[in-house]
Amino acid sequence: GAGVSQSPSNKVTEKGKDVELRCDPISGHTALYWYRQSLGQGLEFLIYFQGNSAPDKSGLPSDRFSAERTGGSVSTLTIQRTQQEDSAVYLCASSAVPGVDEQFFGPGTRLTVL
Amino acid sequence: EDQVTQSPEALRLQEGESSSLNCSYTVSGLRGLFWYRQDPGKGPEFLFTLYSAGEEKEKERLKATLTKKESFLHITAPKPEDSATYLCAVDDYGGSQGNLIFGKGTKLSVKP
C-alpha cells in the first residue's frame, strides 16, 4: 500500500510569510507525528496526534507553530511569520499503535526561509 | 544533556570490512529502541525495534543488539549500497508515548 506522503517536497518562502505543510499518513494509522530535522542536528519532535485525543504539542518551538489533523487522517503543519531559523526538513510519520509499532516516515518537506 | 548519543559521527569502510555503530542512551524507562536508515533527501526507513536488554535482531548484513545502556548496529561484510546515515531513537516511559528521541546519526560510507 501507499506510504506516508508529504507536500510540497520543497518550499522557499520569504521571512515573515506563513507556510502550510501537508501530511497524508498511511491509511488506518491512528498516530501521526511531526518532526524537524535541521542540518547537523538530530530529528526534533514537534507534535503528536493520537486518534481523537488532544494532541501532544510539547515539542512545538514557539506559538508561531501549529498543527491540525482533520478527520483523523490528513494533517497540516502551519508556521506563521516564518524566520530564517525555521529553515529545515519537516518530516511526518505515522504508526498503527503508538509506543509499540514502528513509525513510518514520509519523504519530508524542505523549507527554506530567505 | 543528550539522551541519545551515537558514535562515531562518520565511518568509512572498505567493502567487506565489518564494523559496529554505537548508540548510548539515558532514559527513565525504555519503552523501545529503534534503528532507522536515512538516505540523502529521503525520510528515515525503519530497520529494527528492540525492547529489552539481551535482545538481538538481524536483517541481511545488519544485526542490532541491546544492553541496558547502549545498542550496537553490527554491519557484516558491508556493500556500497549500505552507505547511508543510520539513526538511533528511543521511546522513553518518562516522556509522552511515541515521542521518539533521536541521536544525530552515524554517516556510513562503504567504498568498493
HADDOCK unambig.tbl for C-alpha pairs under 7 A between the chains (distance, minus, plus):
assign (segid A and resid 41 and name CA) (segid B and resid 104 and name CA) 5.61 0.50 0.50
assign (segid A and resid 42 and name CA) (segid B and resid 102 and name CA) 5.77 0.50 0.50
assign (segid A and resid 42 and name CA) (segid B and resid 103 and name CA) 5.47 0.50 0.50
assign (segid A and resid 42 and name CA) (segid B and resid 104 and name CA) 4.05 0.50 0.50
assign (segid A and resid 42 and name CA) (segid B and resid 105 and name CA) 6.98 0.50 0.50
assign (segid A and resid 43 and name CA) (segid B and resid 102 and name CA) 5.71 0.50 0.50
assign (segid A and resid 45 and name CA) (segid B and resid 99 and name CA) 6.67 0.50 0.50
assign (segid A and resid 91 and name CA) (segid B and resid 43 and name CA) 6.96 0.50 0.50
assign (segid A and resid 98 and name CA) (segid B and resid 97 and name CA) 6.55 0.50 0.50
assign (segid A and resid 98 and name CA) (segid B and resid 98 and name CA) 5.14 0.50 0.50
assign (segid A and resid 99 and name CA) (segid B and resid 91 and name CA) 6.99 0.50 0.50
assign (segid A and resid 99 and name CA) (segid B and resid 97 and name CA) 5.36 0.50 0.50
assign (segid A and resid 99 and name CA) (segid B and resid 98 and name CA) 4.43 0.50 0.50
assign (segid A and resid 104 and name CA) (segid B and resid 46 and name CA) 6.80 0.50 0.50
assign (segid A and resid 105 and name CA) (segid B and resid 43 and name CA) 5.55 0.50 0.50
assign (segid A and resid 105 and name CA) (segid B and resid 44 and name CA) 5.95 0.50 0.50
assign (segid A and resid 105 and name CA) (segid B and resid 45 and name CA) 6.90 0.50 0.50
assign (segid A and resid 106 and name CA) (segid B and resid 43 and name CA) 5.49 0.50 0.50
assign (segid A and resid 107 and name CA) (segid B and resid 42 and name CA) 4.81 0.50 0.50
assign (segid A and resid 107 and name CA) (segid B and resid 43 and name CA) 4.35 0.50 0.50
assign (segid A and resid 108 and name CA) (segid B and resid 42 and name CA) 6.91 0.50 0.50
assign (segid A and resid 108 and name CA) (segid B and resid 43 and name CA) 6.04 0.50 0.50
